[in-house]
Amino acid sequence: VLKSLPRVEGRPGASLPPMDFQVLEKQLRDAHGDEITPEDVMSAAMYPKVFQEFKEFTRTFGPVDCLDTRLFLDGPKIAEEFE
């Protein structure tokens, strides 16, 4: 499967530099305010670009965690009301 590609020996993340989660949390709080949760820190650590885009989205459109999946993905139907 790998053919001529290099093989990863051992744990894939072992070659990454260590991450200081406290420093990351401080950076996130400086950038986005004090509403940063431990889940936000982990999300930003694993998916920094996606986390940044999500925070920009919620800054523009407000919180979306209260919407059900259909409303979030498809949007409301014509003349549909929701809270």
Secondary structure, 3 states (H helix, E strand, C coil): CCCCCCCCCCCHHHHCCCCCHHHHHHHHHHHHCCCCCHHHHHHHHHCHHHHHHHHHHHHHHCCCCCCCHHHHHHCCCCCCCCC
